[in-house]
């Protein structure tokens, strides 16, 4: 990451120098200015990409989510202590009745 930032700084300074030379009348400097600008963009992109990877690696991971609790059944379940049919045990359900 540091190397990419140093290269970015160097290419920005080179682009400034090439721009000054190109405005002075040297037509080849425009091509060098364009290359230095594209190189500076690429180096800054690489530095930011590496920075996000570094920050992601240093971040503390979130704790895993707690497992869901199974629905309560039996006397404390949603059907109540006697079940929907009024007996002592809950109803077996629709599929079991077939």
N, C-alpha and C positions, 0 to 999 in steps of 0.2 A: 504494500500500500504506500509506504514511504517513497519507494523508488518511482512509483507512478506519479506521485505528487511532485517530486523533484523534476521528473521529465516534463510534467505539465507546465511547471514554472519556467523551465528552460525554453520550451516551445512557445510560450506566450511572449517571452522576451525576444525570441527570434522572430516571431511574427511581427512584433512592433518594429524591430529593426528592418525587416524586409519591407514593411509598409512604408517606412520613411524613405528607403532607397527607391522603391517603386514610384513614389510621388516625385522623387528627384529626376525621374526620366528613364531608369533602367527597367525595360519591359520584362526581362526574365525574372525580376524580383516578385512580380505578381504571381507567378506559378509557385515560387518558394513560399510566398505568403499564404497561398491557399493550402499547400501541403502542411505548413506549420500549424495553421488553424485547425485543419482536420486532425492532425496528430495530437494537438492540445485537447481537442474535444474527446478523442478516444482515450487519452490518458486520464482525463478527469472522470470520464464514465467508469473506467476500470478502477480508479481509486474509490469512487463512491460505491461501486459494486463490492469491492473487498471490505470497505468499511461496514456495509450492512451485514456481510457474512460474519465479520468479527463481532459486531454487536449481537447478532443472533446467537453466536457461540458462547458469548459471555453472559447472556441473559439467563436468569434462573428459570428452569422449566416450571410450568404450572403443575400443581398436584393433579394426579389423575382423578377424574370424577368418581364420586361414590357410586357403587353399584345400586341399581334400583331395588327397592324392597318389594318382595312379592306381595300381592294383595292378600289381605287377611281373610281367612276362611274359618269356618266352624262357629263356635258360640259368639265370637266377637266380630264376625264377618258382616257384610252388608245386609244379609238376609235376617239378621237378628238371632237370638238364641234358639228359636224353635223352627226356623226355616220358613219358606213361603207356604208350605202346606199345613203348617200348624203342628207338625209332629215333633218328636224329640231330635231328629236328625234333619239336616238340610236336604232339600230336594236334589236328586241326582242330575237334573238338568234335562234339556230337550233331547239331546242325542241319546242319552242313556235310556230314556223312556221308550224309544222306538223298538 
